[in-house]
Amino acid sequence: MTKNIARNILIVDDSKLMRMMLKKIVEELAVFNLIVEAENGKIALDKLNDNSFDIILLDIEMPVMNGVDALREIRLRHKSKV
């Protein structure tokens, strides 16, 4: 028997359709306690101030702040293993 572990996921993509599709896939896995969405890297960084996430699905090409810059900032701010 496996222990249930609460997992949180952040889905970051400028495409609403892509976020919806990813969220649907993730919901079907039924292992995530919290599913949060963000439209760009800047919003994702703001969401990281409110919650901790076990997984971040991060698009590369986005307006305002792209995925590469967001990843760089996440690593600096949170000392996360990426």
DSSP file (Angstrom, degrees, kcal/mol; ACC not computed):
  #  RESIDUE AA STRUCTURE BP1 BP2  ACC     N-H-->O    O-->H-N    N-H-->O    O-->H-N    TCO  KAPPA ALPHA  PHI   PSI    X-CA   Y-CA   Z-CA
    1    1 A M              0   0    0      0, 0.0     2,-0.3     0, 0.0     0, 0.0   0.000 360.0 360.0 360.0 131.3    0.0    0.0    0.0
    2    2 A T        -     0   0    0      1,-0.0     2,-0.3     3,-0.0     0, 0.0  -0.700 360.0-116.9 -96.3 147.5    1.4    3.4   -1.0
    3    3 A K        -     0   0    0     -2,-0.3     2,-0.4     1,-0.1    -1,-0.0  -0.623  28.8-118.7 -79.9 134.3    1.1    6.5    1.2
    4    4 A N        -     0   0    0     -2,-0.3     2,-0.5     2,-0.0    -1,-0.1  -0.622  30.9-165.5 -74.4 126.3   -0.9    9.3   -0.3
    5    5 A I        -     0   0    0     -2,-0.4     2,-0.4    26,-0.1    28,-0.1  -0.960  21.0-124.3-115.4 126.9    1.3   12.4   -0.7
    6    6 A A        -     0   0    0     -2,-0.5     2,-0.4    26,-0.1    26,-0.1  -0.569  34.9-172.4 -70.0 124.3   -0.2   15.8   -1.4
    7    7 A R        -     0   0    0     24,-0.5    26,-3.1    -2,-0.4    27,-1.5  -0.948  11.5-156.1-122.6 142.2    1.4   17.1   -4.5
    8    8 A N  E     -a   34   0A   0     -2,-0.4    46,-2.3    25,-0.2    47,-1.6  -0.933   8.7-167.1-118.1 141.3    1.0   20.6   -6.1
    9    9 A I  E     -ab  35  55A   0     25,-2.7    27,-2.5    -2,-0.4     2,-0.5  -0.981   9.9-156.5-131.2 141.3    1.5   21.4   -9.7
   10   10 A L  E     -ab  36  56A   0     45,-2.3    47,-2.8    -2,-0.4     2,-0.6  -0.976   8.4-160.2-115.9 123.3    1.9   24.8  -11.5
   11   11 A I  E     -ab  37  57A   0     25,-3.0    27,-2.3    -2,-0.5     2,-0.6  -0.920   9.9-173.1-106.2 118.4    1.0   24.8  -15.2
   12   12 A V  E     +ab  38  58A   0     45,-3.3    47,-2.2    -2,-0.6     2,-0.3  -0.941  24.8 128.8-120.0 113.4    2.5   27.8  -17.0
   13   13 A D        -     0   0    0     25,-2.1     6,-0.1    -2,-0.6    49,-0.1  -0.946  52.2-138.6-160.7 139.6    1.6   28.5  -20.7
   14   14 A D  S    S+     0   0    0     47,-0.3     2,-0.7    -2,-0.3     3,-0.1   0.682  86.2  85.9 -75.1 -16.5    0.3   31.6  -22.5
   15   15 A S     >  -     0   0    0      1,-0.2     4,-2.3    -3,-0.0     5,-0.2  -0.765  64.1-160.2 -88.7 116.7   -2.2   29.4  -24.5
   16   16 A K  H  > S+     0   0    0     -2,-0.7     4,-2.5     1,-0.2     5,-0.2   0.895  93.9  54.8 -61.0 -39.3   -5.4   28.9  -22.6
   17   17 A L  H  > S+     0   0    0      1,-0.2     4,-2.4     2,-0.2    -1,-0.2   0.916 108.4  47.9 -60.6 -44.1   -6.2   25.8  -24.7
   18   18 A M  H  > S+     0   0    0      2,-0.2     4,-2.8     1,-0.2     5,-0.2   0.911 111.2  50.4 -64.5 -42.2   -2.8   24.2  -23.8
   19   19 A R  H  X S+     0   0    0     -4,-2.3     4,-2.6     1,-0.2    -2,-0.2   0.917 111.3  49.3 -61.3 -41.9   -3.4   25.0  -20.1
   20   20 A M  H  X S+     0   0    0     -4,-2.5     4,-2.2     2,-0.2    -2,-0.2   0.915 112.3  47.5 -63.3 -43.0   -6.8   23.4  -20.2
   21   21 A M  H  X S+     0   0    0     -4,-2.4     4,-2.1     2,-0.2    -2,-0.2   0.932 114.1  46.3 -64.8 -45.9   -5.5   20.3  -22.0
   22   22 A L  H  X S+     0   0    0     -4,-2.8     4,-2.7     1,-0.2    -2,-0.2   0.901 111.7  51.9 -63.2 -40.9   -2.6   19.9  -19.5
   23   23 A K  H  X S+     0   0    0     -4,-2.6     4,-2.9    -5,-0.2    -1,-0.2   0.912 108.4  51.4 -62.4 -42.0   -5.0   20.4  -16.6
   24   24 A K  H  X S+     0   0    0     -4,-2.2     4,-1.7     2,-0.2    -1,-0.2   0.921 111.7  46.9 -61.0 -44.5   -7.3   17.8  -17.9
   25   25 A I  H  X S+     0   0    0     -4,-2.1     4,-0.9     1,-0.2    -2,-0.2   0.931 114.0  47.6 -61.6 -46.4   -4.5   15.3  -18.2
   26   26 A V  H >X>S+     0   0    0     -4,-2.7     4,-0.8     1,-0.2     3,-0.7   0.895 108.9  53.8 -64.6 -41.0   -3.2   16.1  -14.7
   27   27 A E  H ><5S+     0   0    0     -4,-2.9     3,-0.8     1,-0.2    -1,-0.2   0.867 103.5  57.1 -61.8 -36.1   -6.6   15.8  -13.2
   28   28 A E  H 3<5S+     0   0    0     -4,-1.7    -1,-0.2     1,-0.2    -2,-0.2   0.764  97.3  62.2 -67.2 -25.0   -7.0   12.3  -14.6
   29   29 A L  H <<5S-     0   0    0     -4,-0.9    -1,-0.2    -3,-0.7    -2,-0.2   0.785  89.4-156.9 -69.6 -26.5   -3.9   11.2  -12.8
   30   30 A A  T <<5 +     0   0    0     -3,-0.8    -3,-0.1    -4,-0.8    -2,-0.1   0.791  62.5 104.5  54.4  34.2   -5.6   12.0   -9.5
   31   31 A V      < +     0   0    0     -5,-0.5     2,-0.5   -27,-0.0   -24,-0.5   0.420  54.6  91.1-117.0  -3.3   -2.4   12.5   -7.7
   32   32 A F        -     0   0    0     -6,-0.3   -24,-0.2     1,-0.2     3,-0.1  -0.826  48.7-170.6-103.8 131.6   -2.3   16.3   -7.4
   33   33 A N  S    S+     0   0    0    -26,-3.1     2,-0.4    -2,-0.5   -25,-0.2   0.849  80.1  26.0 -80.1 -39.2   -3.8   18.1   -4.5
   34   34 A L  E     -a    8   0A   0    -27,-1.5   -25,-2.7     2,-0.0     2,-0.5  -0.995  61.6-171.1-134.1 128.5   -3.5   21.5   -6.0
   35   35 A I  E     +a    9   0A   0     -2,-0.4     2,-0.4   -27,-0.2   -25,-0.2  -0.980  13.9 179.4-121.4 117.9   -3.5   22.5   -9.7
   36   36 A V  E     -a   10   0A   0    -27,-2.5   -25,-3.0    -2,-0.5     2,-0.3  -0.917  11.1-153.2-121.1 144.5   -2.6   26.2  -10.4
   37   37 A E  E     -a   11   0A   0     -2,-0.4     2,-0.3   -27,-0.2   -25,-0.2  -0.871   9.2-174.8-117.7 151.0   -2.3   27.9  -13.7
   38   38 A A  E     -a   12   0A   0    -27,-2.3   -25,-2.1    -2,-0.3     3,-0.1  -0.993  22.0-146.1-142.4 145.8   -0.4   31.0  -14.9
   39   39 A E  S    S+     0   0    0     -2,-0.3     2,-0.3   -27,-0.2   -27,-0.1   0.635  80.2   0.1 -87.3 -16.3   -0.3   32.8  -18.2
   40   40 A N  S  > S-     0   0    0     22,-0.1     4,-2.1   -27,-0.1    26,-0.1  -0.958  82.3 -88.4-161.2 174.9    3.3   33.7  -18.2
   41   41 A G  H  > S+     0   0    0     24,-2.2     4,-2.2    22,-0.4     5,-0.1   0.838 119.7  55.2 -63.7 -35.8    6.5   33.5  -16.2
   42   42 A K  H  > S+     0   0    0      2,-0.2     4,-1.8     1,-0.2    -1,-0.2   0.933 110.4  45.4 -64.7 -45.0    5.9   36.7  -14.2
   43   43 A I  H  > S+     0   0    0      1,-0.2     4,-2.3     2,-0.2    -1,-0.2   0.889 110.0  56.0 -64.6 -38.3    2.5   35.4  -13.0
   44   44 A A  H  X S+     0   0    0     -4,-2.1     4,-1.8     1,-0.2    -1,-0.2   0.914 105.6  51.1 -59.6 -43.1    4.1   32.1  -12.3
   45   45 A L  H  X S+     0   0    0     -4,-2.2     4,-0.7     1,-0.2    -1,-0.2   0.891 109.3  50.8 -62.4 -38.8    6.7   33.8  -10.0
   46   46 A D  H >X S+     0   0    0     -4,-1.8     3,-0.9     1,-0.2     4,-0.6   0.903 108.5  51.8 -63.2 -40.7    3.9   35.5   -8.2
   47   47 A K  H >X S+     0   0    0     -4,-2.3     4,-1.6     1,-0.2     3,-0.8   0.828 102.1  61.0 -65.4 -31.8    2.1   32.2   -7.7
   48   48 A L  H 3< S+     0   0    0     -4,-1.8    -1,-0.2     1,-0.2    -2,-0.2   0.735  96.9  59.9 -67.7 -21.8    5.3   30.7   -6.2
   49   49 A N  H << S+     0   0    0     -3,-0.9    -1,-0.2    -4,-0.7    -2,-0.2   0.766 110.8  41.1 -73.1 -24.7    5.1   33.3   -3.5
   50   50 A D  H << S+     0   0    0     -3,-0.8     2,-0.3    -4,-0.6    -2,-0.2   0.729 124.6  15.2 -95.1 -25.8    1.7   31.9   -2.4
   51   51 A N     <  -     0   0    0     -4,-1.6     2,-0.4   -43,-0.0    -1,-0.1  -0.927  66.1-122.9-143.6 162.7    2.3   28.2   -2.7
   52   52 A S        -     0   0    0     -2,-0.3     2,-0.4    -3,-0.1    -3,-0.0  -0.911  29.6-154.8-108.0 145.3    5.0   25.6   -3.0
   53   53 A F        -     0   0    0     -2,-0.4   -44,-0.2     1,-0.1     3,-0.1  -0.937  22.2-161.0-124.6 141.6    4.9   23.3   -6.0
   54   54 A D  S    S+     0   0    0    -46,-2.3     2,-0.4    -2,-0.4   -45,-0.2   0.768  87.6  24.9 -84.5 -30.6    6.3   19.8   -6.6
   55   55 A I  E     -b    9   0A   0    -47,-1.6   -45,-2.3     2,-0.0     2,-0.5  -0.999  61.7-167.7-138.1 137.9    6.1   20.1  -10.3
   56   56 A I  E     -b   10   0A   0     -2,-0.4     2,-0.7   -47,-0.2   -45,-0.2  -0.981   8.4-158.7-125.0 118.5    6.1   23.1  -12.7
   57   57 A L  E     -b   11   0A   0    -47,-2.8   -45,-3.3    -2,-0.5     2,-0.5  -0.879  23.7-171.3 -93.9 115.5    5.2   22.6  -16.3
   58   58 A L  E     -b   12   0A   0     -2,-0.7   -45,-0.2   -47,-0.2     2,-0.1  -0.937  18.5-144.9-124.4 117.9    6.7   25.6  -18.0
   59   59 A D        -     0   0    0    -47,-2.2     3,-0.1    -2,-0.5   -18,-0.0  -0.422  11.2-145.5 -70.2 152.6    6.3   26.7  -21.6
   60   60 A I  S    S+     0   0    0      1,-0.2     7,-2.5     7,-0.2     2,-0.8   0.925  81.9  53.1 -87.0 -51.2    9.4   28.3  -23.2
   61   61 A E  S    S+     0   0    0      5,-0.2   -47,-0.3     6,-0.1    -1,-0.2  -0.784  71.4 135.5 -96.7 109.1    7.9   31.0  -25.5
   62   62 A M        -     0   0    0     -2,-0.8   -22,-0.1    -3,-0.1     2,-0.0  -0.977  50.6-107.2-145.1 154.5    5.6   33.3  -23.6
   63   63 A P  S    S+     0   0    0      0, 0.0     2,-2.7     0, 0.0   -22,-0.4  -0.296  96.0  19.8 -75.8 170.6    5.0   37.1  -23.5
   64   64 A V  S    S+     0   0    0    -24,-0.1     2,-0.3   -23,-0.1   -24,-0.1  -0.386 139.5   9.3  69.2 -64.7    6.0   39.3  -20.5
   65   65 A M  S    S-     0   0    0     -2,-2.7   -24,-2.2     4,-0.0   -23,-0.2  -0.936  80.9-140.6-144.0 120.6    8.5   36.7  -19.2
   66   66 A N     >  -     0   0    0     -2,-0.3     4,-2.3   -26,-0.1    -5,-0.2  -0.202  29.0-102.8 -76.2 171.5    9.5   33.6  -21.2
   67   67 A G  H  > S+     0   0    0     -7,-2.5     4,-2.7     1,-0.2     5,-0.2   0.832 117.7  54.3 -65.1 -35.6   10.0   30.2  -19.7
   68   68 A V  H  > S+     0   0    0     -8,-0.6     4,-2.2     2,-0.2    -1,-0.2   0.935 112.1  43.8 -66.1 -45.8   13.8   30.3  -19.7
   69   69 A D  H  > S+     0   0    0     -9,-0.2     4,-2.3     2,-0.2    -2,-0.2   0.894 114.1  51.2 -65.7 -39.3   13.9   33.6  -17.8
   70   70 A A  H  X S+     0   0    0     -4,-2.3     4,-2.8     2,-0.2    -2,-0.2   0.926 110.1  49.2 -63.1 -44.6   11.2   32.3  -15.4
   71   71 A L  H  X S+     0   0    0     -4,-2.7     4,-2.5     2,-0.2    -2,-0.2   0.915 109.9  51.4 -61.0 -43.8   13.2   29.1  -14.8
   72   72 A R  H  X S+     0   0    0     -4,-2.2     4,-1.7     1,-0.2    -1,-0.2   0.923 113.0  45.4 -58.3 -45.2   16.4   31.1  -14.1
   73   73 A E  H  X S+     0   0    0     -4,-2.3     4,-2.8     2,-0.2     5,-0.3   0.882 110.2  53.8 -68.9 -38.6   14.5   33.3  -11.6
   74   74 A I  H  X S+     0   0    0     -4,-2.8     4,-2.6     1,-0.2     6,-0.5   0.929 109.3  49.1 -59.9 -45.0   12.9   30.3   -9.9
   75   75 A R  H  X S+     0   0    0     -4,-2.5     4,-1.1     1,-0.2    -1,-0.2   0.876 113.9  46.2 -64.1 -37.1   16.3   28.7   -9.4
   76   76 A L  H  < S+     0   0    0     -4,-1.7    -2,-0.2    -5,-0.2    -1,-0.2   0.918 119.5  38.3 -69.8 -44.5   17.7   31.9   -7.9
   77   77 A R  H  < S+     0   0    0     -4,-2.8    -2,-0.2     1,-0.2    -3,-0.2   0.854 128.6  27.7 -77.3 -36.1   14.8   32.6   -5.6
   78   78 A H  H  < S-     0   0    0     -4,-2.6    -3,-0.2    -5,-0.3    -1,-0.2   0.447  85.4-135.3-113.3  -2.0   13.9   29.1   -4.4
   79   79 A K     <  +     0   0    0     -4,-1.1    -4,-0.2    -5,-0.3    -3,-0.1   0.854  46.4 173.6  49.4  36.5   17.2   27.2   -4.6
   80   80 A S        -     0   0    0     -6,-0.5     2,-0.7     1,-0.1    -1,-0.2  -0.411  40.1-116.8 -76.4 148.6   15.1   24.4   -6.2
   81   81 A K              0   0    0      1,-0.2    -1,-0.1    -3,-0.1    -6,-0.0  -0.785 360.0 360.0 -81.6 116.7   16.5   21.3   -7.7
   82   82 A V              0   0    0     -2,-0.7    -1,-0.2    -7,-0.0    -2,-0.0   0.355 360.0 360.0-119.4 360.0   15.6   21.6  -11.4
